[in-house]
Amino acid sequence: MRAMTPQARLSGAIEVLDDLVARRRPAADALKDWGLSHRFAGSKDRAGIATIVYDALRRRASAAWVMGADEERPSGRALVLGMLALQRGMSADQIAALCDGSRFAPAPLAEDERARLAGPDLSAAPPHVQGDYPAWIHDELAAIFGDDVVAEARALAERAPLDIRVNTLLVSREEAQNALAFLAPIETPHAPHGLRIALGEDGRGPALQSEPEFIKGWIEIQDEGSQLAALLARPAAKAQVVDLCAGAGGKTLALAALMDNSGQIYATDADTRRLAPIHDRLARAGVRNVQIRSPRGKADAVEDLDGRADLVLVDAPCTGTGTWRRNPDAKWRLRPGSLAQRRGEQDAVLDRAARLVAPGGRIVYVTCSVLPAENDGALDAFLERHDGFAPVPAGEMLAAAGLAELAPRVRETRHGLQMSPLRTGVDGFYVAALARAG
């Protein structure tokens, strides 16, 4: 099978972008459909097209601005051309060489396009264009980031690193690092059990799931920020812990390793489908202190634990704004109604956590969001509804977890702390701890 030319890959990416913009659909769905209808494209070609698409989505607002395209419905061509100039630093002549009108290539540049690409300038653009985020969400982002809103948003638009957590139940970080030496992993800056692997030029990392170290349970793919959130939860060795929104089990596994397989973790989730992968992951990792509680119908899977949990981890449903580095298309599909829906879900899960936690215990509330409404805002509402809970100061939380050196790199909020790519080098995680009076 002959590989597609760079020009043909650009044309393919333009088709995909036109589809996902017109239908407001996830990039993964648009890419899958394109691949099914263009079966001549090999895996490397599809990967190359996906990289162009995701890079264009990272610069969607700024690329549209530079090319004079409609902000709400930009053409795929405008997004690709603007991205090549802004993201990849290509000159107008270099872009013109790719858009030569030959077979399968994009049409030649128009005079106006060439002029715009000759000197792309965002200095007069509004903040949401410079930072590449939806205009309607500006006030929320500015509320947490202040004067750094553009710089923080730009960091959220960059490619995310590939982080892994070493499973200390089976192996040390040094042993895992040595075993993966061919991938040149380095230690994560803050998480004591993390390793970071450089991405390729196409923005993709190696297929770790096929490596023996992954199959043996030595490592799990997990952003350093998620690892830090588990450390900040600080489960005691023999504690009774409820992971109330366990999902696929990433933080459940991290908690089990921190507890050295002692105590008991009850992992549950309102959506049983999200729990499906946890069974195999626990077995592979050698975890023995986790009991999975799958809901049956409307029955409460952890009702028997009310008032007994030393720690309730609430990895709350949220808009996912802190993960825009990994999901650049998600930001453009986010709508104000989504935020309101997530806030209702957060209230419900926090109220459930309040019934579970024992006197003297803690609720640790985590989101992968940078929106204050989902973070301090959710806890403001919780504290109004529930007496007997008090936020643990961020500095105290960091010190207790052995992470005091992080203090200058996080934003301390009213009730917790906010991590971000710009300051902490991780996804945008919010963590807060609420102590219940004894």
C-alpha positions as CSV (number, residue, x, y, z in Angstrom):
1,M,0.0,0.0,0.0
2,R,1.5,3.3,-1.1
3,A,1.6,6.0,1.5
4,M,-0.3,9.2,1.0
5,T,1.6,12.4,0.1
6,P,1.8,15.2,2.7
7,Q,-0.5,17.2,0.4
8,A,-3.1,14.4,0.4
9,R,-3.0,14.1,4.2
10,L,-3.7,17.9,4.4
11,S,-6.7,17.4,2.1
12,G,-7.9,14.5,4.2
13,A,-7.6,16.6,7.4
14,I,-9.6,19.4,5.8
15,E,-12.4,17.0,4.9
16,V,-12.5,15.7,8.5
17,L,-12.6,19.2,10.0
18,D,-15.4,20.3,7.7
19,D,-17.4,17.3,8.8
20,L,-16.9,17.7,12.6
21,V,-17.5,21.5,12.5
22,A,-20.7,21.1,10.4
23,R,-22.0,18.3,12.6
24,R,-20.5,19.4,16.0
25,R,-19.3,15.9,16.5
26,P,-16.2,14.4,18.3
27,A,-13.0,14.4,16.3
28,A,-12.6,10.7,17.0
29,D,-15.9,9.9,15.3
30,A,-15.2,12.1,12.3
31,L,-11.8,10.5,11.9
32,K,-13.2,7.0,12.2
33,D,-15.8,7.6,9.5
34,W,-13.3,9.2,7.2
35,G,-11.0,6.1,7.6
36,L,-13.9,3.8,6.8
37,S,-14.8,5.7,3.6
38,H,-11.1,5.9,2.5
39,R,-9.9,2.4,3.1
40,F,-6.8,3.0,0.9
41,A,-5.3,5.1,3.7
42,G,-2.9,3.1,5.9
43,S,-2.5,3.3,9.6
44,K,0.3,5.8,9.3
45,D,-1.7,8.0,7.0
46,R,-4.7,7.9,9.3
47,A,-2.4,8.8,12.3
48,G,-0.8,11.6,10.3
49,I,-4.3,13.0,9.4
50,A,-5.4,12.8,13.0
51,T,-2.3,14.8,14.1
52,I,-3.2,17.5,11.7
53,V,-6.8,17.6,12.8
54,Y,-6.0,17.8,16.5
55,D,-3.3,20.4,16.0
56,A,-5.8,22.5,14.0
57,L,-8.4,22.1,16.8
58,R,-5.8,23.3,19.3
59,R,-5.5,26.5,17.3
60,R,-9.1,26.7,16.1
61,A,-10.0,30.2,17.3
62,S,-6.6,31.8,16.4
63,A,-6.4,30.0,13.0
64,A,-9.8,31.2,12.1
65,W,-8.9,34.7,13.1
66,V,-5.8,34.8,11.1
67,M,-7.6,33.5,8.0
68,G,-10.6,35.8,8.4
69,A,-12.9,32.8,8.8
70,D,-16.3,32.7,10.6
71,E,-15.5,32.0,14.3
72,E,-18.5,29.7,14.8
73,R,-18.3,27.8,11.5
74,P,-14.7,28.0,10.2
75,S,-13.9,26.0,7.1
76,G,-11.5,23.1,7.5
77,R,-9.2,24.7,5.0
78,A,-8.9,27.9,7.1
79,L,-8.2,25.9,10.2
80,V,-5.5,23.8,8.5
81,L,-3.8,26.8,6.8
82,G,-3.9,28.9,10.0
83,M,-2.5,26.1,12.1
84,L,0.4,25.5,9.7
85,A,1.4,29.1,10.2
86,L,0.7,29.5,13.9
87,Q,1.4,26.0,15.3
88,R,4.1,24.7,13.0
89,G,5.7,28.1,12.1
90,M,5.5,27.5,8.3
91,S,6.0,30.4,5.9
92,A,3.5,31.3,3.2
93,D,5.8,29.9,0.6
94,Q,6.1,26.6,2.5
95,I,2.3,26.3,2.8
96,A,1.9,27.3,-0.9
97,A,4.2,24.4,-1.8
98,L,1.8,22.0,-0.1
99,C,-1.3,23.6,-1.6
100,D,-0.2,23.3,-5.2
101,G,-3.4,22.0,-6.7
102,S,-1.9,18.8,-7.9
103,R,-3.8,15.5,-7.6
104,F,-5.2,15.0,-4.1
105,A,-3.6,18.3,-2.9
106,P,-5.5,21.3,-1.5
107,A,-6.3,24.0,-4.1
108,P,-3.6,26.7,-4.6
109,L,-3.6,29.7,-2.2
110,A,-5.7,32.6,-3.1
111,E,-4.1,36.1,-3.0
112,D,-6.0,36.9,0.3
113,E,-4.9,33.7,1.9
114,R,-1.3,34.2,1.0
115,A,-1.4,37.7,2.3
116,R,-2.8,36.6,5.6
117,L,-0.3,33.8,6.0
118,A,2.6,36.1,5.2
119,G,2.3,37.9,8.5
120,P,-0.1,36.2,11.0
121,D,-0.6,38.5,13.9
122,L,-2.8,37.9,17.0
123,S,-1.8,41.1,18.8
124,A,-5.2,42.7,18.2
125,A,-7.2,39.6,18.8
126,P,-9.5,39.3,21.9
127,P,-8.2,37.1,24.7
128,H,-10.3,34.0,23.8
129,V,-8.8,34.1,20.3
130,Q,-5.2,34.4,21.6
131,G,-5.9,31.7,24.1
132,D,-7.9,29.5,21.8
133,Y,-11.0,28.9,23.9
134,P,-14.8,29.6,23.5
135,A,-15.6,33.2,24.1
136,W,-18.5,32.4,26.5
137,I,-16.2,30.8,29.0
138,H,-13.8,33.7,29.3
139,D,-15.2,35.1,32.6
140,E,-14.9,31.7,34.3
141,L,-11.3,31.2,33.2
142,A,-10.4,34.8,34.1
143,A,-11.8,34.2,37.6
144,I,-9.1,31.6,38.3
145,F,-6.3,32.7,36.1
146,G,-6.6,36.5,36.2
147,D,-4.0,38.3,34.1
148,D,-2.5,35.0,33.1
149,V,-5.6,33.8,31.4
150,V,-4.2,33.8,27.9
151,A,-0.9,32.2,28.9
152,E,-2.7,29.5,30.9
153,A,-5.1,28.8,28.1
154,R,-2.3,28.6,25.6
155,A,-0.6,26.0,27.9
156,L,-4.0,24.1,27.9
157,A,-3.8,24.0,24.1
158,E,-0.3,22.4,23.9
159,R,0.3,18.7,23.5
160,A,0.2,16.8,26.8
161,P,3.2,14.6,27.8
162,L,2.9,10.9,28.2
163,D,3.1,10.1,31.9
164,I,3.0,6.7,33.6
165,R,2.6,5.7,37.3
166,V,4.9,2.9,38.5
167,N,2.9,0.3,40.4
168,T,4.9,0.1,43.7
169,L,3.0,-3.0,44.7
170,L,5.2,-4.9,42.2
171,V,8.2,-2.8,41.3
172,S,10.2,0.3,42.2
173,R,10.4,3.4,40.0
174,E,14.1,2.7,39.3
175,E,13.4,-0.9,38.2
176,A,10.6,0.2,35.9
177,Q,12.8,3.0,34.5
178,N,15.6,0.6,33.8
179,A,13.2,-1.9,32.1
180,L,11.9,0.9,29.9
181,A,15.3,2.4,29.1
182,F,14.8,2.0,25.4
183,L,12.0,4.7,25.7
184,A,14.3,7.1,27.6
185,P,11.8,7.8,30.4
186,I,12.6,10.5,32.9
187,E,11.2,11.0,36.4
188,T,8.2,13.2,36.7
189,P,9.0,16.5,38.4
190,H,6.7,16.1,41.4
191,A,5.0,12.7,41.6
192,P,7.4,10.3,43.4
193,H,6.2,7.2,41.4
194,G,5.8,8.8,38.0
195,L,7.8,8.5,34.7
196,R,7.5,10.7,31.6
197,I,8.1,9.6,28.1
198,A,8.8,12.0,25.3
199,L,6.3,12.2,22.4
200,G,7.3,11.7,18.8
201,E,7.4,14.5,16.2
202,D,3.8,13.6,15.3
203,G,2.7,14.2,18.9
204,R,2.2,10.5,19.6
205,G,3.7,8.3,22.2
206,P,4.7,4.6,22.0
207,A,2.0,1.9,22.3
208,L,2.7,1.1,26.0
209,Q,-0.2,-1.3,26.3
210,S,1.7,-3.8,24.2
211,E,4.9,-3.6,26.3
212,P,5.6,-6.5,28.7
213,E,5.9,-4.0,31.7
214,F,2.4,-2.9,31.1
215,I,1.0,-6.4,30.6
216,K,2.7,-7.5,33.9
217,G,1.1,-4.6,35.8
218,W,4.3,-2.7,36.5
219,I,3.0,0.6,35.0
220,E,-0.3,2.4,34.4
221,I,-0.8,5.4,32.0
222,Q,-1.8,8.3,34.3
223,D,-1.1,12.0,34.1
224,E,1.1,13.3,36.8
225,G,-1.7,15.6,38.0
226,S,-3.9,12.6,38.6
227,Q,-1.1,10.9,40.5
228,L,-0.7,14.0,42.7
229,A,-4.5,14.1,43.4
230,A,-4.2,10.5,44.7
231,L,-1.3,11.5,46.9
232,L,-3.2,14.5,48.2
233,A,-6.1,12.2,49.2
234,R,-3.6,10.7,51.6
235,P,-5.3,7.4,52.5
236,A,-4.1,5.9,55.8
237,A,-2.6,2.4,55.6
238,K,-5.5,0.5,57.1
239,A,-8.3,2.9,56.3
240,Q,-11.8,2.3,55.0
241,V,-12.0,4.2,51.7
242,V,-14.9,4.7,49.3
243,D,-14.0,5.7,45.7
244,L,-17.4,7.0,44.8
245,C,-16.8,7.8,41.1
246,A,-14.2,5.1,40.4
247,G,-14.8,4.9,36.7
248,A,-12.1,2.7,35.0
249,G,-10.1,2.7,38.3
250,G,-7.1,4.9,37.7
251,K,-7.2,6.6,41.1
252,T,-8.4,3.4,42.8
253,L,-5.2,1.7,41.7
254,A,-3.1,4.6,42.9
255,L,-4.8,4.5,46.3
256,A,-4.3,0.8,46.6
257,A,-0.6,1.1,46.0
258,L,-0.4,4.0,48.5
259,M,-2.1,1.8,51.1
260,D,0.2,-1.1,50.2
261,N,-2.8,-3.4,49.8
262,S,-3.9,-2.9,53.3
263,G,-7.3,-1.6,54.6
264,Q,-10.2,-1.7,52.3
265,I,-11.2,0.3,49.2
266,Y,-14.8,0.1,48.0
267,A,-14.9,1.2,44.3
268,T,-18.2,2.2,42.8
269,D,-19.7,4.4,40.1
270,A,-23.2,5.4,39.1
271,D,-22.5,4.2,35.6
272,T,-21.7,0.5,35.7
273,R,-20.3,0.7,32.1
274,R,-17.5,2.9,33.3
275,L,-16.5,0.3,35.9
276,A,-16.1,-2.5,33.3
277,P,-12.3,-2.1,32.8
278,I,-11.5,-2.0,36.5
279,H,-11.7,-5.8,37.0
280,D,-8.8,-6.6,34.6
281,R,-6.8,-3.6,35.8
282,L,-6.9,-4.7,39.4
283,A,-5.9,-8.2,38.6
284,R,-3.0,-7.1,36.4
285,A,-1.8,-4.7,39.1
286,G,-1.9,-7.3,41.9
287,V,-4.3,-5.3,43.9
288,R,-6.1,-7.2,46.7
289,N,-7.7,-4.6,48.9
290,V,-10.4,-3.4,46.5
291,Q,-14.0,-4.5,46.6
292,I,-16.0,-3.5,43.5
293,R,-19.6,-2.4,44.2
294,S,-21.6,-2.3,41.0
295,P,-25.1,-0.6,41.3
296,R,-28.0,-2.8,40.5
297,G,-31.0,-0.8,39.2
298,K,-31.8,2.0,41.6
299,A,-30.2,0.2,44.6
300,D,-27.5,2.1,46.4
301,A,-24.3,-0.1,46.1
302,V,-22.7,1.4,49.2
303,E,-25.6,2.0,51.5
304,D,-24.2,-0.3,54.2
305,L,-21.1,1.9,54.5
306,D,-22.9,5.1,55.5
307,G,-21.0,6.8,58.4
308,R,-18.2,4.3,58.2
309,A,-15.7,5.7,55.7
310,D,-12.4,7.3,56.8
311,L,-12.0,8.7,53.4
312,V,-14.4,9.3,50.5
313,L,-12.8,10.2,47.2
314,V,-15.1,12.1,44.9
315,D,-13.5,12.2,41.5
316,A,-16.4,14.3,40.3
317,P,-18.1,14.4,36.9
318,C,-17.1,17.7,35.3
319,T,-16.7,19.6,32.0
320,G,-13.1,18.3,31.6
321,T,-11.7,21.7,30.9
322,G,-8.5,20.7,32.6
323,T,-7.9,18.0,30.0
324,W,-8.1,20.2,26.9
325,R,-4.4,19.3,26.1
326,R,-5.6,15.7,25.5
327,N,-9.0,16.5,24.1
328,P,-8.8,19.7,22.1
329,D,-12.1,19.1,20.3
330,A,-14.0,18.9,23.6
331,K,-13.6,22.6,24.3
332,W,-15.4,23.5,21.1
333,R,-18.3,21.2,21.8
334,L,-18.8,22.5,25.4
335,R,-21.9,24.5,25.9
336,P,-23.2,26.5,28.9
337,G,-25.9,23.9,29.5
338,S,-23.1,21.3,30.0
339,L,-21.8,23.2,32.9
340,A,-25.2,23.5,34.6
341,Q,-25.7,19.7,34.2
342,R,-22.3,18.9,35.7
343,R,-23.0,21.2,38.7
344,G,-26.2,19.2,39.4
345,E,-24.3,15.9,39.3
346,Q,-21.6,17.3,41.5
347,D,-24.1,18.4,44.1
348,A,-25.6,14.9,44.1
349,V,-22.3,13.0,44.5
350,L,-21.1,15.4,47.3
351,D,-24.3,14.9,49.2
352,R,-23.9,11.1,48.9
353,A,-20.3,11.4,50.1
354,A,-21.5,13.4,53.2
355,R,-23.6,10.4,54.3
356,L,-20.7,8.0,53.8
357,V,-17.9,9.7,55.7
358,A,-17.4,8.9,59.4
359,P,-16.9,11.5,62.1
360,G,-13.3,12.6,61.9
361,G,-13.1,11.4,58.3
362,R,-12.5,13.4,55.1
363,I,-14.1,13.9,51.7
364,V,-11.5,14.6,49.1
365,Y,-13.1,16.4,46.1
366,V,-11.2,16.2,42.8
367,T,-12.1,17.5,39.3
368,C,-10.2,17.7,36.1
369,S,-11.6,21.2,35.6
370,V,-10.3,24.8,35.8
371,L,-13.7,26.4,36.2
372,P,-14.4,27.9,39.6
373,A,-18.1,27.1,39.4
374,E,-17.3,23.4,39.4
375,N,-14.6,23.7,42.1
376,D,-14.9,26.2,44.9
377,G,-18.4,27.0,43.7
378,A,-19.5,23.4,44.2
379,L,-18.0,23.4,47.7
380,D,-19.6,26.7,48.6
381,A,-23.0,25.1,47.9
382,F,-22.0,21.9,49.7
383,L,-21.0,23.8,52.9
384,E,-24.2,25.8,52.8
385,R,-26.2,22.5,52.8
386,H,-24.1,20.6,55.3
387,D,-22.9,21.5,58.8
388,G,-19.9,19.9,60.5
389,F,-17.4,20.1,57.5
390,A,-14.4,22.4,57.2
391,P,-12.0,22.8,54.3
392,V,-8.4,21.7,55.0
393,P,-6.0,24.6,54.0
394,A,-4.1,23.9,50.8
395,G,-0.7,24.3,52.5
396,E,-1.7,21.8,55.2
397,M,-2.9,19.4,52.6
398,L,0.3,19.6,50.6
399,A,2.5,19.3,53.7
400,A,0.6,16.2,54.9
401,A,1.1,14.5,51.5
402,G,4.8,15.3,51.4
403,L,4.3,17.8,48.6
404,A,5.1,21.1,50.3
405,E,7.5,22.0,47.4
406,L,4.4,22.2,45.2
407,A,3.0,25.2,47.1
408,P,4.5,27.9,44.8
409,R,3.4,26.1,41.7
410,V,-0.3,25.7,42.5
411,R,-3.0,28.3,42.9
412,E,-4.5,28.3,46.4
413,T,-8.2,28.8,46.2
414,R,-10.9,29.4,48.9
415,H,-11.3,25.7,49.6
416,G,-8.5,23.9,47.8
417,L,-5.9,24.2,45.2
418,Q,-5.7,24.4,41.4
419,M,-3.0,22.8,39.3
420,S,-2.5,23.8,35.7
421,P,-0.1,23.0,32.8
422,L,1.5,26.4,32.9
423,R,2.4,26.4,36.5
424,T,2.5,22.8,37.5
425,G,3.1,21.1,34.2
426,V,0.1,18.8,34.6
427,D,-3.5,18.7,33.5
428,G,-5.8,21.2,35.2
429,F,-6.7,19.3,38.4
430,Y,-8.6,20.9,41.3
431,V,-8.2,19.1,44.7
432,A,-9.9,20.0,48.0
433,A,-10.2,18.1,51.3
434,L,-13.2,18.6,53.7
435,A,-12.8,17.3,57.2
436,R,-15.8,16.2,59.1
437,A,-15.9,17.1,62.8
438,G,-15.3,14.1,65.1
